[in-house]
Amino acid sequence: MFNIEKFNEIREILKKHSNTAKIVAISKNHPVESVLEAINYGVHIFGENRVQEAKAKFLKIKQENPKIELHLTGPLQSNKVKDAISLFDVFHTIDREKIAKEFSKYQDLIIKKKFFVQINIGKEKTKSGILPEEVRDFLLFLKNEMNLKIQGLMCIPPVGEDPKYHFNQLQILAKENNLTELSIGMSGDYKEALPFKPSYIRLGTILFGERN
């Protein structure tokens, strides 16, 4: 079930804060019926974590409805890059050189795609992403060697820590590297993300309920 009341409530909160953040409805692990329900309510931006699951749900939907925008919000295996390019419009998780090299092979196919670099903002051993101190060099590598145009930075703050601190650190990193867009804020901390003017907030549980 898609919670349209909650979706509209969050849209009103954004409006009240003059915030232009777009809501990415994270539909991973939820059935296609829930996605279709959301589309019927006028939702058109969705996020998925895995290429295979996204393909099964969205291939037909996207063919029939060109307004649908699909975001990849989970880690990507390099052997799935070509498939992913044909399906997704925005990639939130460029997190290592190997994946960047795969994308760079398909210059003609990625012209209209948007890319965010995932930052391991809390330097957690269990999380993927570029360490804060390596961001500048990684961005130069993407621009000069891979010809990848990066729009912004994404992060997931460590559980149990103040998300505002980490969102602030990410915003500082973005400004230092002349990037204007942030992908921050999830179901549990999107309100804390709003003062940092994100481009996208990624909401799953709060809109679709607990995952199957």
N, C-alpha and C positions, 0 to 999 in steps of 0.2 A: 504493500500500500504506500502511495506517495502522499505526504502530508502537505497539501496545498495551503492550509491555514498557516502553518509554520513558515513555508516559503514566502508567502505574502507578508507575514509579520516581519521577517528578516529584511525583505525589500523595503518595508516602511522604515525600519531602523537605519538602513543605508541612506535612504532619502533624507531622513531627519539629520543625519550627520553630513549631508551634502557629499556623500561618498559614492564614487562611480564604480566601485568594485562589482565585478560580475560574479554571480553565484554559479559555481560548477557543481552540479548535482552528481555526487559520486554514487554510481549505480552498481559498482562491483558487488558480486555475490547476491545480487537481487535479480528476480526474474524479468524477462522481457515485458511481461504484463505490467509491472510497476513502471517501467520506462514509458510504455505506450500511454499509461494513465497520466504520467507527468507531461508528455507531449500534448495530450488532449487539453491539459490545463494551460498550455502555452509555453512550457519550459523547452528550451532548445539547446542548452549547453550541458553536456554530460561528461563524466570522468570515469575511466576504467583503468584497472591496474595490470590486466593481462591481455595480451594480443588475441589469444585464442577465444577467450570468453567474450571479448569485445566484438570479434568477428562474427561469432555466432548470434550475438544480439543485434548488432548495429549495421551489418552489411546491407541487409534489405531495407532497413529503416532509412539509412543515408541515401540509398538509391532513389527511394520514393519521396524523400523530404530533404532537399538540398540545404535547407536552413539549419539543419542539425549540425552542431559543432562538437566534435569529440576530442577530449583531452586525455593524454596518457599521463597518469599520476603515479605510476609504480615503476619499479626498475625494469629495464629492458635488456634482453639477451641480444648479443650482436647478430646472431643468426636469424633474429625476427625483425630486424630493422626494415628491410624492404617491404615486408607485409604491413608493418606498422605505418610506414609512410603512406601507403595506399588507403589507410583507414582513418588515421588521426590527423587533426588539424593543429593541435598545440601539444608540445612535449615539455613536461615540467621537470624531467629527471635526467638531464645530461650530467653524468656524474663521474666520467673517467675518459681517458684518452681513447681507449679501444672503441667505445661506442661512438665517439665523435668521428673517428676515422671511417667507421661504417657509413654514417650519415653523409660524410663528405664525398662518398662514391656516387651519390645520386643527386648531384647539384641541380639538374634540370627538374627533379621531382620535388625538391624542398624549397623552391623559390618563395612559395606563399605560406610556408609553415612558420609557426612561432616556436622559439626555443627558450627555455629557462635552464639555468645551471643550478643543480641541487647542491646546497652547501650543508656540510655536516657541522652545523652551527655550535653544537654542544661537544664536538670532538668525541663522539661516542663510538666505541669499538664495534658495536652491533649495527651501526647505521652506515649506509653508503653516502657518498657525497664528497665534495672537495673541501678540504680543510680551509678555514678562513685565511690562514697565512699563505695559501697557495692559489688563492682566487685570481690575483692579478696575472700571474704567469699563465694560468690555465686559460683565462680569457684571451690573452695575447696569442696563445697557441691556436685557439679556436678561430680567431679572426685572421691571423696572418698565414697559418699553415693549413687550416681546414676549410677556410672560406665559409665559416658558419656564423650567421648573424644572430647574436644573442639579445633577446629583449629584456631579460631580467633575471632575478635570483629567486630561488624557492628554498624553504627550509621547514623542518618539523622539529620544534623545540623538544628538549628532553622532558620526559614525563616527570612531574613532581617539581619542576623548576618554574620560575616566573616567566611565562611566555613573552611578556612585554620586553624584558631584558634582551632576549634573543632576537625578537623582531627589530628592536632598536639596533642591535649589532648588525643585522642583515641590511637594514636601511643605510647604515654608515658604509658598509662594504659596497652597496650598490652605488651610492653617491661618489665614493672614491674612484669607481670604475666607470663613471658616466652612464650608468644604467638607471632607468626611471621606473621600471615595473617590478612589483613584488608579487609572488604567489605565496600568501601566508594566511593562516587562520583556518581551523577545522571546526567540527561540531562543538568541541569543548572549549575553544579559545578564540572563536572568530570575533567576539566583541573586543577582546584585547588587541586584535590585529587592526581594527578599524582606524585608530588614530594614525597609523603608519601608511594610510591611503593605498591599500593593496589594489592590484589590477584584478586579482582573482582570490576568492575565498572558496575552499574546497569542502563541501558539506555532504556527508553521507548519512550517518546514523540519525541525525536530527530531522532529516527529510524522509528517509526510507525506513527508519526503524532499525532494530538490531539485525545484523546480517545472518543469513541462513547458514 
